[in-house]
Amino acid sequence: MECLHHNKTATSESTSVKIGDEETSITETVISFLKSNTFSSILRKAIEAATVSLRDEIRSLKQELNNVKSSNVDMIKMLTDYPKNNLLKVPSFDVDVFSDISSDGINDTNEWKKKVHYKTSRDKSVQNRSGQKTNKQQKIPKDNNNKSVLDPKVIPFIPSNPSLNVASSNMEKNEKNEEISSHNALNDAEGFQTVVSRKKKRNFIRGKASATNENDTLIKAVPRNGYIYVGNLHPNTSENDLKLFLKSKFSDKEISVDKLPKRPTAKSVSFKITVEKTIFKDFFKEELWPEGILVKKFYFLKNEKVNTSLMN
């Protein structure tokens, strides 16, 4: 028994040695192949083929881009007009069905592909590369159950809407502050200050005392005058006529009347009246003047000098 066990052990050891030698040999073979000129040549040819294919694809894309540039298609206008023209629908398909298709339907997909030729087109008319417009009626093939049948390899072109920009923001509602009674009642804690009017004070006074004895009458101020415009009077009205009319209303007051120059085409005359400031407002009562006469405040021209003789 011991001899048999010894033989089995020796056999297993020799087998493991053989397997290890084979793995080492395979590894060395692979490494030598990777280092050989043959592998380098194969890898070089593969890279050259991929480079040529990529170069051809780039050349094709450049050609298509040049065709688009040379055509009259306005891509920006076409993209922005998609929602307007309702072009977001799934495009239909034009099919040419041969007469040898049986009316029982087609169960074999390959047979269907042989008998039916698919061609995609847009709903609306677009310009092709030659600049001509095409507008073909689109159809979708249907089976016996009146259902649309589409080639699973054909992916409908659904353009995105480039003019649609979506933005979001969290904005808090500006609630009305009920604690503030007015715009001038803001607190300093809120960062506001009440606006205070800083009107410049006058550097003079105007006396208001009335005469109580003879000494108070020794000096007096020059009466302040007001100037009134009276117009729309009859052309025959004179200065004396208007002065007599006013004296009948204000007998104890000094009143001066001056006739104003008129235009040659004027159909009425007007006057400037100089009166004391104390009775100035009384001249603007409607019941004082006859009907149709115009009365308003008289304004001097910018360079016109006031006659001081009329003010005293």
NULOPA-534880 format. One line per 5 residues: their letters; for each residue x, y, z of N, C-alpha, C. Coordinates in steps of 0.05 Angstrom, whole numbers. Example, Ala and Ser with C-alpha at 12.3 -4.5 7.8 and 13.67 -1.06 7.14 Angstrom:
<rovos>
AS> 264,-114,156,246,-90,156,264,-66,156; 257,-45,142,273,-21,143,258,1,157 $
</rovos>
This chain:
<rovos>
MECLH> 16,-24,0,0,0,0,17,25,0; 38,24,15,56,48,16,69,52,-11; 75,31,-25,87,34,-52,67,46,-72; 41,38,-70,21,49,-88,17,78,-82; 16,86,-57,13,114,-50,36,130,-60 $
HNKTA> 60,120,-58,84,134,-68,83,138,-98; 73,118,-112,71,121,-142,51,142,-149; 28,143,-135,7,164,-141,18,192,-136; 33,195,-115,44,221,-109,64,230,-130; 80,212,-139,100,218,-160,86,225,-186 $
TSEST> 65,211,-192,50,216,-217,37,244,-216; 25,252,-194,12,279,-192,33,301,-193; 57,296,-182,77,316,-183,87,320,-212; 91,298,-226,99,301,-254,79,314,-271; 53,309,-265,31,322,-281,31,352,-276 $
SVKIG> 34,361,-251,34,390,-245,58,404,-258; 80,389,-260,104,400,-272,99,405,-302; 85,385,-314,80,388,-343,61,411,-348; 40,414,-332,20,436,-336,34,463,-332; 52,465,-312,66,490,-308,84,496,-331 $
DEETS> 97,476,-342,114,481,-365,98,491,-390; 74,478,-393,57,487,-416,48,516,-413; 39,524,-389,31,552,-384,54,571,-389; 77,564,-380,100,581,-384,107,584,-414; 104,561,-428,109,561,-457,89,579,-472 $
ITETV> 63,577,-464,43,593,-477,48,623,-472; 54,630,-447,60,658,-440,83,669,-456; 104,653,-458,127,662,-473,121,665,-502; 103,647,-513,95,649,-541,79,675,-546; 61,681,-527,44,706,-530,62,730,-529 $
ISFLK> 80,730,-510,98,754,-507,116,757,-531; 126,735,-541,143,737,-565,127,746,-590; 101,738,-591,84,748,-613,78,777,-611; 73,787,-587,68,815,-583,92,832,-590; 116,820,-586,140,835,-592,149,832,-621 $
SNTFS> 136,815,-636,144,809,-663,136,831,-682; 148,831,-705,141,851,-726,114,845,-738; 106,820,-737,79,812,-748,57,827,-734; 58,826,-707,37,839,-691,38,870,-696; 62,880,-697,65,909,-702,53,917,-729 $
SILRK> 57,900,-749,46,905,-776,16,904,-775; 5,883,-761,-25,881,-759,-36,906,-745; -24,914,-723,-34,937,-707,-32,963,-724; -10,966,-739,-6,989,-755,-28,991,-777; -33,968,-790,-54,967,-811,-81,974,-799 $
AIEAA> -87,963,-775,-113,969,-763,-116,999,-757; -95,1011,-746,-96,1040,-740,-99,1056,-766; -84,1048,-787,-86,1062,-812,-114,1060,-823; -126,1036,-821,-154,1033,-832,-173,1050,-816; -171,1051,-789,-188,1067,-773,-184,1097,-779 $
TVSLR> -159,1105,-783,-153,1133,-790,-166,1141,-816; -163,1123,-836,-175,1129,-862,-205,1131,-861; -217,1113,-845,-246,1113,-842,-255,1139,-828; -240,1147,-807,-247,1172,-794,-243,1196,-812; -222,1196,-828,-217,1218,-846,-239,1220,-867 $
DEIRS> -249,1197,-877,-270,1197,-897,-296,1208,-884; -301,1200,-859,-325,1210,-846,-324,1240,-842; -301,1250,-834,-298,1279,-830,-301,1294,-857; -290,1282,-879,-293,1294,-905,-323,1295,-913; -337,1273,-907,-366,1272,-914,-382,1293,-898 $
LKQEL> -375,1296,-872,-389,1316,-856,-383,1344,-866; -358,1349,-874,-352,1376,-886,-367,1381,-911; -370,1360,-928,-385,1363,-953,-414,1369,-947; -426,1355,-928,-454,1361,-921,-457,1389,-909; -438,1398,-893,-439,1425,-883,-437,1446,-905 $
NNVKS> -420,1441,-924,-418,1460,-947,-443,1460,-963; -457,1437,-966,-482,1436,-981,-503,1452,-966; -504,1450,-939,-524,1465,-924,-518,1495,-926; -492,1503,-926,-485,1531,-928,-492,1542,-956; -488,1526,-976,-494,1535,-1003,-523,1537,-1010 $
SNVDM> -540,1522,-994,-569,1523,-999,-581,1548,-987; -606,1552,-992,-620,1576,-983,-636,1571,-957; -630,1548,-944,-645,1541,-920,-635,1557,-896; -653,1571,-883,-647,1586,-859,-652,1568,-835; -631,1556,-825,-634,1536,-804,-645,1549,-778 $
IKMLT> -636,1573,-771,-646,1586,-747,-676,1591,-749; -684,1602,-772,-713,1608,-776,-729,1582,-776; -718,1561,-788,-733,1535,-790,-736,1524,-762; -715,1526,-745,-717,1515,-718,-736,1531,-701; -735,1557,-703,-753,1574,-687,-782,1572,-697 $
DYPKN> -787,1564,-721,-814,1562,-732,-826,1534,-727; -812,1516,-714,-823,1490,-709,-850,1490,-694; -851,1504,-670,-877,1504,-657,-899,1518,-673; -891,1539,-688,-911,1554,-704,-922,1537,-726; -905,1521,-740,-914,1505,-762,-924,1477,-753 $
NLLKV> -924,1472,-727,-934,1447,-716,-918,1424,-728; -891,1427,-727,-874,1406,-738,-863,1387,-716; -875,1389,-692,-866,1371,-671,-881,1344,-672; -897,1340,-692,-910,1314,-695,-891,1293,-704; -898,1268,-698,-881,1246,-708,-883,1245,-738 $
PSFDV> -861,1246,-753,-863,1245,-782,-874,1220,-793; -889,1222,-815,-900,1198,-827,-880,1186,-847; -889,1165,-860,-871,1150,-877,-885,1146,-904; -870,1149,-925,-880,1143,-952,-873,1115,-959; -891,1099,-968,-886,1070,-974,-895,1065,-1002 $
DVFSD> -881,1046,-1015,-887,1036,-1041,-892,1006,-1038; -917,998,-1038,-924,969,-1034,-926,956,-1061; -913,933,-1064,-914,919,-1090,-939,902,-1091; -948,897,-1115,-973,883,-1119,-972,854,-1112; -948,843,-1109,-947,814,-1103,-949,808,-1073 $
ISSDG> -955,828,-1057,-959,822,-1028,-987,811,-1025; -989,788,-1011,-1015,775,-1008,-1033,791,-990; -1058,788,-993,-1078,802,-977,-1081,789,-949; -1068,766,-945,-1070,753,-919,-1052,765,-898; -1035,784,-907,-1016,796,-888,-989,783,-890 $
INDTN> -970,795,-877,-942,785,-878,-933,780,-850; -926,756,-844,-916,749,-817,-886,750,-815; -872,747,-838,-843,747,-838,-833,776,-841; -817,784,-821,-807,811,-822,-788,815,-845; -772,796,-851,-753,798,-874,-768,800,-900 $
EWKKK> -790,784,-902,-807,786,-927,-819,814,-930; -828,825,-907,-839,852,-908,-818,872,-917; -793,870,-906,-772,888,-914,-766,886,-944; -769,862,-955,-763,858,-983,-785,871,-1001; -810,870,-991,-832,878,-1008,-839,908,-1004 $
VHYKT> -832,920,-982,-839,947,-976,-814,964,-973; -815,987,-986,-792,1006,-985,-801,1030,-969; -786,1035,-947,-793,1057,-929,-778,1082,-938; -790,1104,-933,-778,1130,-939,-789,1151,-921; -773,1164,-905,-782,1184,-886,-783,1211,-899 $
SRDKS> -802,1227,-890,-805,1254,-900,-818,1271,-879; -816,1297,-881,-829,1315,-862,-857,1321,-870; -873,1332,-849,-901,1339,-855,-902,1363,-873; -886,1383,-868,-887,1407,-884,-867,1407,-906; -870,1425,-925,-851,1427,-947,-826,1441,-938 $
VQNRS> -803,1429,-944,-777,1441,-937,-760,1441,-962; -740,1457,-962,-723,1459,-985,-702,1438,-985; -699,1424,-1008,-678,1404,-1010,-652,1418,-1017; -631,1402,-1023,-605,1414,-1028,-604,1429,-1054; -621,1423,-1072,-621,1437,-1098,-636,1464,-1096 $
GQKTN> -649,1469,-1072,-663,1494,-1069,-692,1493,-1077; -702,1470,-1086,-730,1467,-1094,-746,1457,-1071; -772,1465,-1070,-789,1457,-1048,-803,1431,-1055; -806,1414,-1035,-820,1389,-1039,-842,1387,-1018; -865,1377,-1026,-888,1374,-1009,-903,1349,-1017 $
KQQKI> -895,1327,-1006,-907,1302,-1013,-927,1293,-992; -948,1280,-1001,-967,1269,-983,-956,1245,-969; -958,1244,-943,-945,1223,-928,-966,1201,-920; -957,1177,-921,-975,1154,-914,-960,1136,-895; -976,1122,-879,-966,1102,-860,-978,1075,-867 $
PKDNN> -961,1054,-871,-972,1028,-878,-988,1016,-855; -1009,1002,-862,-1026,989,-842,-1029,960,-848; -1032,944,-827,-1036,915,-830,-1066,909,-832; -1073,884,-830,-1102,876,-833,-1119,886,-810; -1107,890,-787,-1122,900,-764,-1124,930,-763 $
NKSVL> -1117,943,-786,-1119,972,-789,-1101,986,-769; -1078,974,-764,-1058,986,-746,-1034,995,-761; -1022,1017,-753,-999,1027,-767,-975,1009,-762; -960,1003,-783,-937,985,-781,-913,1002,-789; -894,1004,-771,-869,1019,-776,-845,1001,-773 $
DPKVI> -825,1007,-789,-800,992,-787,-787,998,-760; -781,977,-744,-769,983,-717,-742,996,-720; -728,994,-743,-702,1007,-746,-704,1036,-752; -728,1045,-760,-732,1073,-767,-739,1088,-742; -723,1108,-735,-728,1124,-711,-739,1151,-720 $
PFIPS> -764,1158,-711,-775,1184,-719,-758,1207,-709; -756,1228,-726,-740,1251,-719,-759,1271,-705; -754,1275,-679,-770,1294,-663,-751,1316,-655; -753,1339,-668,-734,1361,-661,-742,1373,-635; -722,1382,-621,-726,1396,-596,-733,1425,-602 $
NPSLN> -743,1438,-582,-751,1466,-585,-728,1484,-575; -712,1495,-593,-689,1511,-584,-696,1538,-573; -721,1547,-579,-728,1574,-569,-741,1573,-542; -744,1549,-530,-757,1547,-504,-736,1546,-482; -735,1566,-465,-716,1567,-443,-732,1565,-417 $
VASSN> -724,1546,-401,-738,1542,-376,-720,1551,-353; -731,1567,-336,-715,1577,-313,-733,1576,-288; -720,1573,-266,-735,1571,-241,-721,1589,-220; -736,1600,-202,-725,1617,-182,-744,1617,-158; -732,1619,-135,-748,1621,-110,-749,1650,-101 $
MEKNE> -772,1662,-105,-776,1690,-98,-797,1692,-76; -789,1706,-55,-808,1709,-33,-827,1732,-39; -851,1728,-30,-872,1749,-35,-867,1772,-16; -867,1796,-27,-862,1821,-11,-889,1829,2; -892,1822,27,-916,1828,41,-916,1857,51 $
KNEEI> -940,1868,52,-943,1895,61,-938,1897,91; -922,1916,99,-916,1921,127,-938,1938,139; -955,1925,156,-978,1939,167,-969,1957,190; -945,1954,200,-937,1969,223,-929,1998,216; -924,2003,191,-916,2030,182,-941,2045,174 $
SSHNA> -947,2067,188,-971,2082,183,-967,2101,159; -943,2111,154,-938,2129,132,-909,2126,124; -903,2138,101,-875,2136,90,-856,2152,107; -865,2169,124,-847,2185,141,-846,2175,170; -858,2151,175,-858,2140,202,-841,2115,204 $
LNDAE> -820,2114,189,-802,2090,189,-783,2092,212; -776,2068,223,-758,2067,246,-729,2066,236; -711,2075,253,-683,2074,247,-673,2045,246; -686,2027,260,-678,1999,261,-681,1986,233; -699,1997,217,-703,1986,190,-685,1998,170 $
GFQTV> -667,2016,178,-648,2027,159,-658,2052,145; -680,2064,154,-690,2087,141,-690,2111,160; -690,2135,149,-691,2159,165,-714,2177,155; -726,2190,174,-748,2208,167,-737,2233,153; -748,2240,130,-739,2263,115,-750,2288,128 $
VSRKK> -732,2306,134,-739,2332,147,-734,2354,127; -755,2371,122,-752,2394,104,-734,2415,117; -713,2422,102,-694,2442,112,-696,2467,95; -719,2479,95,-722,2503,79,-706,2526,91; -692,2540,74,-675,2562,83,-692,2584,94 $
KRNFI> -685,2593,118,-700,2614,131,-693,2641,118; -714,2659,117,-710,2686,107,-693,2702,126; -676,2719,114,-659,2736,131,-670,2764,134; -697,2766,133,-710,2792,137,-737,2788,149; -749,2810,159,-776,2809,170,-792,2831,157 $
RGKAS> -819,2828,159,-837,2849,149,-855,2858,172; -854,2884,177,-869,2895,200,-899,2892,197; -913,2887,220,-942,2883,220,-956,2902,240; -941,2918,254,-954,2935,274,-971,2957,262; -993,2963,274,-1011,2984,265,-1006,3009,281 $
ATNEN> -1013,3033,269,-1008,3059,282,-1026,3062,306; -1014,3068,329,-1030,3073,353,-1029,3102,363; -1009,3117,354,-1007,3145,362,-995,3160,338; -991,3187,343,-981,3204,322,-952,3197,314; -936,3188,333,-909,3181,326,-907,3157,307 $
DTLIK> -926,3139,309,-926,3116,291,-932,3123,263; -944,3146,258,-951,3155,231,-928,3171,218; -907,3175,232,-885,3190,221,-871,3175,198; -871,3149,200,-859,3133,178,-880,3113,169; -879,3106,144,-897,3086,133,-884,3074,108 $
AVPRN> -893,3050,102,-881,3035,80,-895,3043,54; -880,3040,32,-892,3044,6,-913,3023,0; -936,3030,-9,-957,3010,-14,-947,2990,-35; -952,2965,-30,-946,2944,-49,-969,2943,-69; -961,2941,-94,-980,2942,-116,-983,2915,-129 $
GYIYV> -1006,2911,-141,-1011,2888,-158,-1020,2897,-185; -1015,2880,-205,-1020,2888,-233,-1041,2868,-245; -1061,2880,-257,-1084,2865,-267,-1087,2870,-297; -1093,2849,-312,-1098,2852,-341,-1129,2851,-345; -1139,2871,-359,-1168,2872,-366,-1170,2873,-396 $
GNLHP> -1183,2854,-408,-1185,2853,-437,-1213,2847,-447; -1215,2845,-473,-1240,2840,-487,-1260,2864,-483; -1249,2888,-482,-1266,2912,-479,-1272,2923,-507; -1294,2939,-509,-1302,2951,-534,-1280,2970,-544; -1274,2971,-570,-1253,2989,-580,-1256,3018,-573 $
NTSEN> -1280,3027,-568,-1284,3056,-560,-1279,3061,-531; -1272,3041,-515,-1267,3045,-487,-1240,3059,-483; -1240,3080,-467,-1215,3095,-462,-1205,3090,-433; -1181,3100,-428,-1170,3097,-401,-1187,3111,-380; -1196,3135,-387,-1212,3150,-368,-1239,3136,-362 $
DLKLF> -1251,3123,-382,-1276,3109,-377,-1272,3086,-357; -1250,3071,-361,-1245,3048,-343,-1238,3058,-315; -1223,3081,-313,-1216,3091,-287,-1240,3102,-272; -1258,3115,-286,-1283,3124,-273,-1300,3101,-263; -1300,3079,-278,-1315,3055,-270,-1303,3043,-245 $
LKSKF> -1277,3042,-243,-1264,3030,-219,-1266,3049,-195; -1265,3075,-200,-1268,3094,-177,-1296,3092,-164; -1315,3085,-181,-1342,3082,-170,-1344,3057,-151; -1326,3038,-155,-1325,3014,-139,-1306,3017,-115; -1283,3030,-120,-1263,3034,-99,-1256,3064,-98 $
SDKEI> -1273,3079,-85,-1270,3108,-85,-1246,3118,-69; -1239,3104,-48,-1217,3113,-30,-1190,3101,-37; -1187,3087,-59,-1163,3074,-66,-1150,3087,-91; -1123,3086,-91,-1109,3097,-114,-1107,3075,-136; -1117,3082,-159,-1118,3063,-181,-1107,3076,-206 $
SVDKL> -1089,3062,-220,-1077,3072,-245,-1085,3054,-268; -1091,3066,-291,-1100,3051,-314,-1082,3058,-338; -1072,3039,-352,-1055,3043,-376,-1066,3026,-399; -1070,3039,-422,-1079,3024,-445,-1056,3009,-458; -1061,2985,-465,-1040,2968,-477,-1041,2970,-507 $
PKRPT> -1018,2968,-521,-1019,2969,-550,-1034,2944,-561; -1046,2948,-584,-1062,2926,-596,-1052,2920,-624; -1058,2897,-634,-1052,2889,-661,-1071,2903,-680; -1062,2907,-705,-1080,2920,-724,-1106,2904,-729; -1105,2878,-726,-1128,2862,-732,-1145,2857,-707 $
AKSVS> -1137,2869,-684,-1152,2864,-659,-1179,2877,-660; -1199,2864,-649,-1227,2874,-649,-1234,2885,-622; -1215,2885,-603,-1221,2895,-576,-1196,2908,-565; -1199,2922,-542,-1176,2935,-530,-1172,2923,-502; -1148,2927,-491,-1141,2916,-465,-1126,2937,-449 $
FKITV> -1126,2934,-422,-1114,2953,-404,-1098,2939,-382; -1079,2954,-371,-1064,2944,-348,-1072,2962,-324; -1081,2950,-303,-1090,2965,-279,-1070,2960,-257; -1062,2982,-244,-1044,2981,-221,-1059,2989,-196; -1061,2971,-176,-1076,2976,-152,-1060,2967,-128 $
EKTIF> -1069,2975,-104,-1055,2966,-80,-1059,2936,-75; -1039,2924,-62,-1040,2895,-58,-1063,2888,-39; -1072,2907,-23,-1093,2900,-3,-1120,2895,-16; -1125,2907,-39,-1150,2903,-53,-1147,2886,-79; -1123,2874,-81,-1117,2860,-106,-1137,2837,-112 $
KDFFK> -1144,2822,-91,-1162,2799,-95,-1191,2808,-101; -1198,2832,-92,-1225,2841,-97,-1231,2845,-127; -1210,2849,-143,-1214,2854,-172,-1220,2828,-187; -1219,2805,-174,-1223,2779,-188,-1251,2767,-180; -1269,2785,-172,-1296,2776,-167,-1313,2779,-192 $
EELWP> -1327,2759,-200,-1342,2759,-225,-1365,2780,-225; -1376,2785,-201,-1398,2804,-200,-1389,2833,-202; -1362,2838,-202,-1352,2865,-205,-1352,2874,-234; -1349,2857,-253,-1344,2864,-281,-1369,2857,-298; -1373,2873,-319,-1395,2867,-337,-1390,2841,-352 $
EGILV> -1411,2830,-363,-1409,2804,-376,-1391,2805,-400; -1373,2785,-403,-1356,2782,-426,-1328,2794,-423; -1323,2809,-402,-1297,2821,-398,-1278,2801,-385; -1253,2801,-395,-1233,2782,-386,-1215,2795,-366; -1211,2783,-342,-1194,2793,-321,-1175,2771,-312 $
KKFYF> -1149,2778,-311,-1129,2759,-301,-1105,2775,-291; -1086,2760,-279,-1062,2773,-269,-1044,2781,-292; -1033,2805,-289,-1015,2816,-310,-987,2807,-305; -974,2797,-326,-946,2789,-325,-929,2806,-343; -907,2817,-332,-889,2833,-347,-870,2815,-363 $
LKNEK> -861,2826,-386,-841,2812,-401,-815,2811,-386; -797,2793,-394,-773,2789,-379,-755,2814,-378; -754,2828,-400,-736,2852,-402,-751,2878,-398; -777,2876,-392,-793,2901,-389,-790,2913,-361; -786,2938,-359,-782,2952,-334,-809,2964,-324 $
VNTSL> -814,2961,-298,-839,2971,-287,-836,3001,-282; -857,3015,-290,-857,3044,-287,-862,3051,-257; -842,3061,-244,-844,3066,-215,-864,3088,-208; -870,3105,-227,-889,3127,-222,-917,3116,-218; -922,3092,-230,-948,3081,-226,-951,3065,-201 $
MN> -928,3059,-188,-929,3043,-164,-934,3059,-139; -930,3086,-141,-934,3103,-117,-960,3117,-119 $
</rovos>
